[in-house]
Amino acid sequence: MKPPKALLVLEDGTVFEGVPFASTGRAVGETVFYTGVVGYQEVLTNPCYAGTLTVFTYPIIGSYGVNDEDNETPEIHAAGVVLKNYSPYASNFRATGKLEEFLVERGVVGIQGIDTRAVVVHLRDHGEMKGTIVSGDVDADETLKELKKTPSPWEADLVKGLKAPEVPRPSGAKKLELAVLNVGVTRSCLAQLAALGCAVQILPAAASPEDVLKTKAKGLLLAGGPGKPQVLSYVIDTVTALLGRLPILGVGLGHHLLALALGCTVKRMTVGHHGVNYSVRQVSDGTSEITSQHHSFVVDEDSIPDGVEVTHVNVNDRTVEGIRSTGHAAASVQFHPAPDEMGKPNRAFEAFVSGL
C-alpha cells in the first residue's frame, strides 16, 4: 500500500511533497512563514493569520501540546498548516490536549514532512504568494490550474463576523471606558488594557461612527487583524469620521486602517513580518524594543502626507512601524504591543491610556 500523500503547491508552480497532517482535504491561502520558536497555538488562533497557509519554521511543532488558556480568540483562523515534523507527544504540565487533535476538531488542513527551510528560502527569494495544500492521490498540474482560478482569501472581508475573546474585568478600580473596534482584537491585547484599568466595550467592525460615540468611551482602539486593509473601506470611512472626535490608537491592521484614513498609502510587502523578534526604534528618543509582528502589508513611507509623522521605524528593513497625526489625537503602531518580562503592559498602551 502506498503511503498517504499531500502536496503544497505554490502559485508559481513550485511543489513540495509531504504527508497529510490534521484534517485532509484542500486549503487555499496566502503562504507566509512564522519564525517564532514557540507560540503555535497563539498564532493559529490569532485573526492576523486568517486566509493564510502558515509555515512554521521551527523543525518540531506540537511538543508542548495545547491548553485551554492560550487561545487568542475562540477560533482557529489559519486556513492551513505547514510543518517539518509533528510531535505527537505533549510534554508540558499545562497541556490539556494535542495540537493535531485541536486542528482536526476544527477542520484545519495541514501537511508535514516537507523541508520548511526550502519553503522559506523560496518565499524570501520570490515573495509571499498564494498556495494550496491538498491531500490524497492528486495531480500537481491540475491542482495548480485550480489554484490559479481561485481568488486570494485576502481579497475578501476577513473581519466581518469575527468572534471576540471574552473581555476581562479591569484590574483594581475602573479608570476609564474604552471602545474597541473588532478588526481582530486578541485576548492578550485585552488583558493589557484590563491591567491598565480599562473597561472595554467591543464593537463589530461594521459599527458606525454613531455606534462608537454612543458608548461614551474616552478613546477608540483599532486592534487586529487579517488581510488586505483596502478591502475594509467601510472601516476606513468610520475611522475618518471619528478623527478629531475621540482619541484613536491603531495596532496591526488598525495601523493600516488609520494610515489610510489619514491619507497614506498601504502596499503589499514582498515578504511580511511574522514572528516575535523584530527590532523597532522609537524615533523620538532612539530607544528600541523587540516586537511581535504579524502582517504582510506596510505603510509606504513616500506617501506620508503633511500632518502625519513617523514615530517608529523597523531597525532591519527601515519600514514604517508607527505614525501619529499632528492635527488629531490619533496614532498607531505596526507591531503588536506585548507586556514586558514582568507582565507590565506595553508602553504603547500605557501612553495611550494615560493620555485619555
C-alpha positions in Angstrom: 0.0 0.0 0.0 1.3 3.4 -0.9 1.7 5.9 2.0 -0.7 8.8 2.1 0.5 11.9 0.2 -0.1 15.6 0.5 1.2 18.5 -1.6 1.9 22.1 -1.0 1.5 23.8 -4.4 2.5 27.5 -4.8 1.1 29.8 -7.4 4.4 30.0 -9.3 4.2 26.2 -9.9 6.6 25.1 -7.1 5.6 21.9 -5.5 6.6 20.4 -2.1 5.5 16.9 -1.3 4.8 15.6 2.2 2.2 13.6 4.1 -1.2 14.7 5.4 -1.4 16.3 8.9 -4.6 17.1 10.8 -7.6 17.2 8.6 -7.4 16.0 5.0 -8.8 17.9 2.0 -7.9 21.2 0.4 -6.9 24.6 1.8 -6.1 27.8 -0.1 -4.4 30.8 1.4 -1.5 33.3 1.1 1.6 31.3 2.1 3.5 33.0 5.0 6.1 31.8 7.4 6.2 32.3 11.2 9.7 32.5 12.6 9.0 32.1 16.4 10.2 29.0 18.2 7.1 28.8 20.3 3.6 30.2 20.1 1.9 28.0 17.6 -1.4 27.9 19.5 -1.5 31.7 19.8 -0.6 32.1 16.1 -3.3 29.8 14.8 -6.0 31.5 16.9 -4.8 35.0 16.0 -7.1 36.6 13.4 -4.0 38.1 11.7 -3.5 34.6 10.2 -6.9 34.3 8.6 -6.6 33.4 5.0 -3.0 32.1 5.3 -1.2 28.8 4.9 1.1 29.2 7.9 4.5 27.7 7.6 6.2 27.1 11.0 9.9 27.4 10.6 10.9 25.6 13.8 11.5 22.0 12.9 9.4 20.3 15.6 5.9 21.5 16.3 3.5 20.2 18.9 5.9 19.2 21.6 4.1 21.1 24.4 0.6 20.4 23.3 -2.3 22.9 23.6 -4.2 24.2 26.6 -7.4 25.9 27.4 -5.8 29.3 28.3 -3.6 30.4 25.4 -6.1 30.9 22.6 -6.0 34.5 21.3 -9.6 34.2 20.1 -12.3 31.4 20.3 -11.5 30.1 16.8 -8.6 28.9 14.6 -8.1 31.4 11.7 -5.3 30.0 9.7 -6.6 28.2 6.5 -3.8 25.6 6.6 -0.7 24.5 8.5 2.7 23.5 7.1 5.2 21.7 9.3 8.5 19.9 9.1 7.9 17.4 11.9 5.0 17.0 14.3 5.5 15.7 17.8 2.5 13.6 18.9 3.9 13.6 22.5 2.8 16.7 24.5 5.2 17.2 27.4 4.0 20.2 29.4 2.2 20.4 32.7 -0.2 23.0 31.2 -1.2 20.8 28.3 -4.8 19.7 28.1 -4.7 18.3 24.6 -2.5 17.6 21.5 -2.1 20.0 18.5 -3.3 17.6 15.8 -6.5 16.8 17.7 -7.0 20.5 18.2 -6.8 21.1 14.5 -8.9 18.1 13.5 -11.7 19.1 15.7 -11.8 22.4 13.8 -11.3 21.0 10.3 -8.0 22.6 9.6 -6.0 21.0 6.8 -2.3 20.5 7.1 0.9 19.0 5.7 4.0 17.7 7.4 7.3 16.1 6.4 8.4 18.8 4.0 11.6 20.9 4.2 10.2 24.1 5.6 13.7 25.7 5.2 13.3 25.3 1.4 9.8 26.8 1.5 11.1 29.8 3.5 14.0 30.3 1.1 11.7 30.2 -1.9 9.3 32.7 -0.4 12.1 35.0 0.6 13.5 34.9 -3.0 10.2 35.1 -4.8 7.9 36.8 -2.3 4.9 35.5 -0.4 2.3 34.0 -2.7 -1.0 32.1 -2.9 -0.7 28.4 -2.3 -2.8 25.3 -1.7 -2.5 22.2 0.5 -4.1 19.1 -1.0 -4.1 15.6 0.3 -4.7 12.3 -1.4 -3.9 11.0 -4.9 -3.8 14.3 -6.6 -2.2 15.7 -9.8 0.1 18.7 -9.2 -0.6 20.3 -12.6 -4.4 20.1 -12.2 -4.0 21.4 -8.6 -2.0 24.4 -9.9 -4.7 25.2 -12.6 -7.4 25.1 -9.9 -5.3 27.3 -7.6 -4.8 30.0 -10.2 -8.6 30.2 -10.7 -9.2 30.6 -7.0 -9.2 34.2 -5.7 -6.9 35.0 -2.7 -8.7 35.0 0.6 -7.2 38.4 1.2 -9.4 39.9 -1.4 -12.4 39.1 0.8 -13.6 40.8 4.0 -12.0 38.7 6.7 -13.1 40.7 9.8 -16.8 40.7 9.3 -18.4 38.4 11.9 -15.2 37.9 13.9 -15.8 36.5 17.4 -14.1 38.5 20.1 -12.4 37.0 23.1 -14.0 37.3 26.5 -13.4 40.8 27.9 -11.6 40.6 31.3 -12.5 42.9 34.2 -10.4 45.9 34.9 -7.7 45.3 37.5 -8.4 47.4 40.6 -10.7 50.4 40.3 -12.0 51.1 36.8 -10.2 54.1 35.4 -12.0 54.7 32.1 -14.2 53.3 29.3 -12.6 52.3 26.1 -14.2 51.2 22.8 -12.5 48.5 20.7 -13.5 48.2 17.0 -13.0 44.5 16.4 -10.9 44.1 13.3 -9.1 41.2 15.0 -8.6 42.0 18.7 -6.9 39.4 20.7 -7.0 38.1 24.3 -3.5 39.3 25.1 -4.4 42.8 23.9 -7.5 42.9 26.1 -5.6 41.6 29.1 -3.1 44.5 28.9 -6.0 47.0 28.7 -7.6 45.4 31.8 -4.3 45.6 33.6 -4.4 49.4 33.0 -7.8 49.7 34.5 -9.8 49.9 31.2 -13.4 48.8 31.0 -13.7 47.7 27.4 -16.7 47.5 25.1 -16.1 45.6 21.9 -17.9 46.7 18.8 -18.1 44.8 15.5 -16.0 46.0 12.6 -19.1 47.3 10.8 -20.1 49.6 13.7 -20.9 53.1 12.5 -19.3 56.3 13.9 -22.5 56.9 15.8 -22.4 53.4 17.4 -18.9 54.2 18.6 -19.8 57.6 20.0 -22.9 56.1 21.8 -20.6 54.1 24.0 -19.4 57.3 25.7 -15.9 55.8 25.6 -12.9 58.1 26.2 -10.9 56.5 23.3 -11.1 54.0 20.5 -8.7 51.1 19.8 -8.4 49.5 16.3 -6.8 46.2 17.1 -6.0 43.3 14.7 -6.1 41.7 12.2 -6.1 39.9 8.8 -6.0 40.5 5.1 -5.8 43.5 2.8 -6.7 46.7 4.5 -8.1 48.4 1.4 -10.9 45.8 1.3 -12.3 47.3 4.6 -13.4 50.6 3.0 -16.3 50.9 5.5 -14.0 50.7 8.5 -11.7 53.4 6.9 -14.8 55.6 6.4 -15.7 55.1 10.1 -12.2 56.0 11.3 -12.1 59.0 9.0 -15.4 60.3 10.5 -14.1 59.8 14.1 -10.8 61.7 13.6 -10.9 64.7 16.0 -14.0 63.4 17.8 -12.1 61.0 20.2 -8.6 59.7 20.6 -7.7 56.7 18.4 -4.9 54.1 18.7 -4.3 51.6 15.9 -2.5 48.3 16.2 -1.5 45.9 13.4 -4.3 46.1 10.8 -5.6 49.0 12.8 -2.4 50.8 12.0 -3.0 50.4 8.3 -6.7 51.5 8.6 -5.7 54.7 10.4 -2.9 55.4 7.9 -5.4 55.1 5.0 -7.9 57.3 6.9 -5.1 59.9 7.2 -4.2 59.8 3.5 -1.3 57.4 3.5 -0.8 54.6 1.0 -0.5 51.0 2.2 1.3 48.5 0.0 2.0 44.7 -0.1 5.3 43.6 1.2 7.5 41.1 -0.7 7.9 39.2 2.5 5.9 40.1 5.5 6.8 40.2 9.2 5.6 37.1 11.0 7.4 36.4 14.3 8.4 37.7 17.7 11.9 39.2 17.3 11.5 42.3 15.2 13.6 45.3 16.5 11.7 48.6 16.3 13.2 52.0 17.1 11.2 54.9 18.5 12.2 58.0 16.6 11.6 60.5 19.5 14.2 59.0 21.9 16.1 56.4 19.9 15.2 53.6 22.1 14.4 50.2 20.7 12.3 47.2 21.6 11.9 43.7 20.3 8.4 43.2 19.0 5.8 40.7 17.8 4.5 41.2 14.3 2.0 39.5 12.1 1.5 41.4 8.8 2.2 41.4 5.0 1.3 45.0 4.3 3.1 48.2 5.2 2.6 52.0 5.1 4.5 53.4 2.1 6.9 56.0 3.6 6.9 58.0 0.4 3.1 58.5 0.7 3.0 60.1 4.1 1.3 63.5 3.8 1.7 66.7 5.7 0.1 66.3 9.1 1.3 62.8 9.7 4.7 61.9 11.1 6.6 58.6 11.5 7.1 57.6 15.2 8.6 54.2 14.9 11.0 52.5 12.3 12.0 48.9 11.8 15.7 48.6 12.6 16.3 45.9 10.0 14.5 47.0 6.8 13.6 50.6 7.7 9.9 50.1 7.1 7.4 52.4 8.9 6.4 50.9 12.2 4.4 53.7 13.7 2.7 57.0 12.8 0.8 59.8 14.5 -1.4 62.6 13.3 -0.2 66.1 14.2 -3.7 67.5 13.9 -5.7 64.9 15.7 -5.3 62.7 18.8 -4.6 59.6 16.6 -1.5 57.3 16.5 -0.8 53.7 15.5 1.9 51.0 15.6 2.6 48.2 13.2 3.7 45.8 15.8 1.5 44.1 18.4 2.4 45.6 21.8 3.4 42.9 24.3 3.9 43.1 28.0 7.4 43.1 29.4 9.0 40.1 31.2 7.3 41.2 34.4 3.9 41.3 32.8 3.7 45.1 32.7 1.6 46.4 29.8 3.4 47.7 26.8 4.3 51.4 26.8 2.3 52.0 23.6 -0.9 51.0 25.6 0.3 52.9 28.6 0.9 56.1 26.7 -2.5 55.9 25.0 -4.4 55.2 28.2 -2.5 57.8 30.2 -3.3 60.5 27.6 -7.1 59.9 27.8 
